[in-house]
């Protein structure tokens, strides 16, 4: 599978949820769901919460966080490949996200500089 970079800069194709979903690995998806239940103190998390085909796949199957992601929704509305291609790169919403996931900024900065 080609590298898929989400709107926010996370590399979807490196995500354990996407990898397990693509492999139809229910045991790994359950392990990821259990980890999320413990990590986030959310006993309601199930396998379907961690299943994902990636932000850019066009599939309706996205993990619970990505399904509600405002960055993804903005990127879709602007019809851009990812935020590195946005005329407003890097907006406040994205800068706040980079504080949580600094590696995503490295990825998008590289793409933005190369375009």
N, C-alpha and C positions, 0 to 999 in steps of 0.2 A: 504494500500500500504506500502511495506517495505521502510525503509529509503534509499534514493538514495543520495549518496554524489558525487557531480561533481568532475571532475579532480582537480579543483582549491580549493575544500574544502567547497564550498557552498552546503548546504543541499537542493537539488532540491525539495524534497518532502515537504519542508516548504515554498516554493516560491508561492506567490499569483498567479502568472501567470500559473504555472503548476496546481495548485489547481483549478483555474477557467477553464482552458482548459479541465482537466479531467471531470469536472462537466458540461461541455458545457454551462457555465454561460456567455452568451454574454453580459449581463449588467455589470458584474464585469470586463470582458475583456475590455469593452469600458471605464469603469472607470479607469482601469490601463493605457490604452492608453492615455486617457485625462491627467492623472497625468504625464505621460512621456512627452507628448507634452508641458505641462507647465514647468515641471522641467528642461527639456533639451532644451527648445526653439526650438522644432522640430515639426512644424505643419504637416509634412507629416506622422507622426507615426499613424498607424492604428491598429486595433485589431490583424491583422496577425503578427504585429511586436512583440506583447506581448504573443502570443500563444506559448506554449512550452510543450513538453512531457518529458523533462529532457535530460540532456547531455548523459546519459548512456542508454537511452531507445532504441536506434537503429532507432528511428523515424526520418524522415526528418524534422519534425515540431519542430523547436527550435526558441526561441525568437531571435530577430535580433542581439543582442549583443552576445549571446552564439553561434549563427550560424557562426560568424566570429572570435570567441575567439581563439587566438593563443595557449593558455594553453590547451584547449580542443583538438585542432588539433594535438598538440605534444603528448598528452596522447593517442589519437587514433592511431597515427603513431607508438607509442611504445607498443601498445596493453597491457596497464596497467589498473588496476581497477580505480585508481586515482593517483595523484602525490605522495601520501604517499608511494606508492609501487615502485617509480622510484629510480634507482641507483644514480641519480643525485639530489635527494631531498635535499634541496630546492634550485633550480636554481635561477638565477637572475630574470628571468621573473616572477617566483612565488613570490619571495621576494618583487618585486615591487607591485604585486597584493595584497599581505598581508598588505601593507601600506594603501590600500583603504578599504580592508575588513579584519580587524584583526581577526574576529571570525573564518574566514576560516582557518587561521593558527592554531588556537586552535584545530579545528576539525581534520586537517591533522596531527598535531603533536601527537595527541592522537592515531590515527590510526597507524602512523609510529612507535611509541614507542611500540605498542602492537604486531607488526608483527614479 
